[in-house]
Amino acid sequence: MQDQLQQAADHRKGLLITAIGGLILTIDIPLIKLSQGEAWSVLATRGGLTFFAGLVMWAGLRVLTSNREPVMPGRAGLLVTALYGIAAVSFTLAVFYNTTANLVFILAFNPMFAALMGWLLIGERPKRQTFVAMAAMIIGVGLIVSDGLQAGNMLGNLLALFTSLMLALIITISRKARTGMGFAPLFAAIVPCMVGLIVVGGPSGIVLPEPGWLVLNGLIVIPVAFWCLATGPKYISGPEVAMFYLLETILAPVWMWLIFAEAPTRLGLVGGMIIVTALVAHSLWQLSAHRRAARSLVPRHPL
């Protein structure tokens, strides 16, 4: 009974940490756009700042607390770090080759990828409701991709799909390892930094008309958001972690509309609404299931 109560407490902790990360992440794309930089300059600057912030956070924890979390927690940590680096490159490029709405709608397929990979790699078989949600989301993604073919931004859609797949794989590996991966995405930022610097020809080639927004993004927003999201799988399941990316799916297009008046296309909006509806319904079902499970753990005493 004590173990079950501890598991319930850990689950609540994981939900809170991951929710904070998902909420902060919603302003990532608007900050990238506000910097007015080109793709490779953003890659280099954003990656370098995030890597620096990760080093400072890691060193600070070691000095100020008893935390001795390693830079790379084993082979799983090395693999997760490499995958985060690849995903950071594909995501940033997708920002410049796609509309924000289409990008985040496709990234929202992440939970379904995570559910499938969890089943294949660690034996967490998805429920029937997950398969139903997955089928609906495939229809939504199909509409967005077809819209991309018409609008000429197919590359952006493919980059978004690839990023979603990478994030799902990262979540699944982290879930299987069950160890702290909070610093993996921060140290992985050195990959997009180096790629960007190579393309622009070094620091002198970086062009950022409004660098302050990217400094805020790289030093605070990305480190805090991804530390929370990378820590979540230690306490909750992969699909649950992936669900919190839904916050970006809903809020990022709103921020872009308010700041830049960037509106999604009609077909992209229809596909996105199908995806969001499926995710909301699936999330509500999962929440209900967890509440029923938690109630079953409460000891009942006869009157």
TAVENCOR-V758410 format. One record per residue. N is the residue number from 1. RES is the residue in one letter. PHI is phi in radians with two decimals (* if undefined). BURIAL is # if it has 9 or more other ideal C-beta (glycine too) atoms within 8 Angstrom, else .. D_CENTER is the distance of its C-alpha to the mean C-alpha in Angstrom with 2 decimals. Layout:
# TAVENCOR-V758410
n->(N/N)
res->(RES/RES)
phi->(PHI/PHI)
burial->(BURIAL/BURIAL)
d_center->(D_CENTER/D_CENTER)
This chain:
# TAVENCOR-V758410
n->(1/2/3/4/5/6/7/8/9/10/11/12/13/14/15/16/17/18/19/20/21/22/23/24/25/26/27/28/29/30/31/32/33/34/35/36/37/38/39/40/41/42/43/44/45/46/47/48/49/50/51/52/53/54/55/56/57/58/59/60/61/62/63/64/65/66/67/68/69/70/71/72/73/74/75/76/77/78/79/80/81/82/83/84/85/86/87/88/89/90/91/92/93/94/95/96/97/98/99/100/101/102/103/104/105/106/107/108/109/110/111/112/113/114/115/116/117/118/119/120/121/122/123/124/125/126/127/128/129/130/131/132/133/134/135/136/137/138/139/140/141/142/143/144/145/146/147/148/149/150/151/152/153/154/155/156/157/158/159/160/161/162/163/164/165/166/167/168/169/170/171/172/173/174/175/176/177/178/179/180/181/182/183/184/185/186/187/188/189/190/191/192/193/194/195/196/197/198/199/200/201/202/203/204/205/206/207/208/209/210/211/212/213/214/215/216/217/218/219/220/221/222/223/224/225/226/227/228/229/230/231/232/233/234/235/236/237/238/239/240/241/242/243/244/245/246/247/248/249/250/251/252/253/254/255/256/257/258/259/260/261/262/263/264/265/266/267/268/269/270/271/272/273/274/275/276/277/278/279/280/281/282/283/284/285/286/287/288/289/290/291/292/293/294/295/296/297/298/299/300/301/302/303)
res->(M/Q/D/Q/L/Q/Q/A/A/D/H/R/K/G/L/L/I/T/A/I/G/G/L/I/L/T/I/D/I/P/L/I/K/L/S/Q/G/E/A/W/S/V/L/A/T/R/G/G/L/T/F/F/A/G/L/V/M/W/A/G/L/R/V/L/T/S/N/R/E/P/V/M/P/G/R/A/G/L/L/V/T/A/L/Y/G/I/A/A/V/S/F/T/L/A/V/F/Y/N/T/T/A/N/L/V/F/I/L/A/F/N/P/M/F/A/A/L/M/G/W/L/L/I/G/E/R/P/K/R/Q/T/F/V/A/M/A/A/M/I/I/G/V/G/L/I/V/S/D/G/L/Q/A/G/N/M/L/G/N/L/L/A/L/F/T/S/L/M/L/A/L/I/I/T/I/S/R/K/A/R/T/G/M/G/F/A/P/L/F/A/A/I/V/P/C/M/V/G/L/I/V/V/G/G/P/S/G/I/V/L/P/E/P/G/W/L/V/L/N/G/L/I/V/I/P/V/A/F/W/C/L/A/T/G/P/K/Y/I/S/G/P/E/V/A/M/F/Y/L/L/E/T/I/L/A/P/V/W/M/W/L/I/F/A/E/A/P/T/R/L/G/L/V/G/G/M/I/I/V/T/A/L/V/A/H/S/L/W/Q/L/S/A/H/R/R/A/A/R/S/L/V/P/R/H/P/L)
phi->(*/-1.07/-1.09/-1.15/-1.14/-1.14/-1.09/-1.13/-1.14/-1.09/-1.11/-1.11/-1.08/-1.09/-1.09/-1.14/-1.04/-1.22/-1.11/-1.07/-1.08/-1.11/-1.18/-1.13/-1.13/-1.10/-1.70/-1.07/-1.10/-0.99/-1.17/-1.06/-1.15/-1.15/-1.21/1.05/-1.53/-1.52/-0.96/-1.28/-1.17/-1.13/-0.98/-1.14/-1.25/-1.05/-1.14/-1.10/-1.16/-1.15/-1.08/-1.08/-1.08/-1.10/-1.08/-1.11/-1.09/-1.13/-1.15/-1.10/-1.12/-1.21/-1.41/-1.59/-2.30/-1.52/-1.16/-2.16/-1.10/-1.22/-1.10/-2.19/-1.32/1.37/-1.12/-1.06/-1.12/-1.12/-1.14/-1.08/-1.09/-1.09/-1.17/-1.08/-1.08/-1.13/-1.10/-1.12/-1.15/-1.14/-1.14/-1.10/-1.14/-1.09/-1.02/-1.60/-2.01/-2.68/-1.29/-1.07/-1.06/-1.07/-1.07/-1.27/-1.13/-1.22/-1.06/-1.18/-1.26/-0.82/-1.05/-1.27/-1.05/-1.11/-1.12/-1.14/-1.18/-1.07/-1.22/-1.30/-1.72/-2.24/1.30/-1.54/-1.16/-1.17/-1.34/-1.04/-1.07/-1.16/-1.15/-1.11/-1.08/-1.10/-1.08/-1.12/-1.21/-1.07/-1.09/-1.08/-1.10/-1.05/-1.12/-1.15/-1.13/-1.11/-1.13/-1.13/-1.10/-1.25/-1.52/1.43/-2.00/-1.07/-1.03/-1.08/-1.15/-1.15/-1.11/-1.15/-1.09/-1.10/-1.09/-1.06/-1.13/-1.10/-1.12/-1.13/-1.13/-1.07/-1.07/-1.16/-1.11/-1.11/-1.12/-1.19/-1.24/0.88/-2.37/-1.13/-2.04/-1.02/-1.65/-1.00/-1.18/-1.33/-1.25/-1.16/-1.10/-1.15/-1.15/-1.09/-1.07/-1.17/-1.06/-1.10/-1.12/-1.11/-1.19/-1.47/1.46/1.82/-0.97/-1.17/-1.56/-1.30/-2.15/-2.40/-1.05/-2.22/-1.20/-1.01/-1.13/-1.30/-1.10/-1.04/-1.14/-1.31/-1.57/-2.17/-1.07/-1.15/-1.01/-1.19/-1.08/-1.34/-1.11/-1.13/-1.18/-1.37/-1.43/-0.90/-1.06/-1.20/-2.06/-2.28/-1.23/-0.99/-1.03/-1.17/-1.04/-1.08/-1.04/-1.30/-1.20/-1.05/-1.05/-1.17/-1.03/-1.44/-1.55/-1.02/-1.09/-1.14/-1.06/-1.16/-1.19/-1.20/-1.55/-2.01/1.00/-1.53/-1.89/-1.26/-1.23/-1.10/-1.18/-1.11/-1.17/-1.08/-1.07/-1.13/-1.15/-1.09/-1.11/-1.10/-1.07/-1.10/-1.19/-1.09/-1.07/-1.17/-1.12/-1.11/-1.12/-1.10/-1.09/-1.11/-1.13/-1.17/-1.15/-1.11/-1.15/-1.15/-1.11/-1.23/-1.52/-1.27/-1.15/-1.93/-1.95/-1.17/-1.25)
burial->(././././#/././#/./#/#/./#/#/#/./#/#/#/#/#/#/#/#/#/#/#/#/#/#/#/#/#/#/#/./#/./#/#/#/#/#/#/#/#/#/#/#/#/#/#/#/#/#/./#/#/././#/#/././././././#/././#/#/././#/#/#/#/#/#/#/#/#/#/#/#/#/#/#/#/#/#/#/#/#/#/#/#/#/#/#/#/#/#/#/#/#/#/#/#/#/#/#/#/#/#/#/#/./#/././#/./#/./././#/#/./#/#/./#/#/#/#/#/#/#/#/#/#/#/#/#/././././#/#/./#/#/./#/#/#/#/#/#/#/#/#/#/#/#/#/#/#/#/#/#/#/./#/./#/#/#/#/#/#/#/#/#/#/#/#/#/#/#/#/#/./#/#/./././././#/./#/./#/#/./#/#/#/#/#/#/#/#/#/#/#/#/#/#/#/#/#/#/#/#/#/#/#/#/#/#/#/#/#/#/#/#/#/#/#/#/#/#/#/#/#/./#/#/#/./#/././#/./#/#/./#/#/#/#/#/#/#/#/#/#/#/#/#/#/#/#/#/./#/#/./././#/./././#/././#/./././././.)
d_center->(33.61/32.47/29.78/28.56/28.51/26.57/23.96/23.75/23.42/20.65/18.80/19.25/18.15/14.87/14.30/15.26/13.18/9.88/11.18/11.99/8.64/7.25/10.60/10.80/7.77/9.88/12.44/10.78/12.22/15.47/16.07/15.79/18.25/20.47/21.08/22.85/22.39/22.34/19.48/20.80/21.81/18.41/16.95/19.69/19.67/16.02/15.70/19.01/18.44/15.20/17.14/20.08/18.31/17.01/20.62/22.04/19.92/20.74/24.39/24.69/23.63/26.15/28.87/28.52/27.61/28.44/24.91/25.33/21.87/22.28/20.55/19.82/20.10/22.01/21.39/18.16/16.88/18.26/16.67/13.13/13.83/15.23/12.42/9.93/12.80/13.22/9.71/10.12/13.46/12.74/10.07/12.62/15.43/14.02/14.07/17.76/18.66/17.40/17.56/14.64/15.28/15.41/12.27/10.05/12.39/11.94/8.14/9.10/11.00/8.22/10.04/13.25/12.54/11.50/14.73/16.79/15.81/16.38/19.72/20.69/19.73/20.22/22.30/20.19/21.84/20.17/22.45/24.34/22.41/19.17/21.16/22.51/19.15/18.09/21.36/20.90/17.46/19.05/21.68/19.33/17.54/21.10/22.27/19.61/20.41/24.10/23.71/22.22/25.33/27.55/25.90/25.71/21.98/21.44/20.03/17.15/16.48/16.77/14.39/11.72/12.70/12.70/9.18/8.18/10.76/9.78/6.35/8.66/11.30/9.66/9.07/12.61/14.22/13.06/14.39/17.54/18.15/17.85/17.99/16.30/13.51/12.68/14.18/12.98/10.21/12.90/15.72/13.99/14.09/17.77/17.21/16.23/18.79/21.49/20.80/21.05/24.15/25.83/25.50/26.76/29.44/28.59/27.92/30.85/29.20/26.24/26.67/24.89/27.06/25.06/23.52/23.23/20.10/18.34/19.83/18.33/14.87/15.28/17.26/15.79/12.68/10.36/12.19/12.17/8.63/7.29/10.54/10.05/6.78/8.62/11.76/11.05/11.95/15.23/16.31/14.84/14.31/11.46/11.69/11.80/8.59/6.96/9.28/7.91/5.49/9.18/9.98/8.58/10.37/13.44/13.74/12.74/15.63/17.82/17.46/18.17/21.13/22.49/22.28/22.98/24.37/22.00/22.39/20.99/23.64/25.36/24.26/20.62/20.86/22.55/20.00/17.16/19.26/19.85/16.17/15.62/18.93/18.18/14.94/16.89/19.81/17.96/16.33/19.86/21.38/19.18/19.99/23.61/23.69/22.41/25.00/27.72/26.89/26.98/30.31/31.73/31.26/33.34/36.88/39.59/43.05/46.20/48.11)
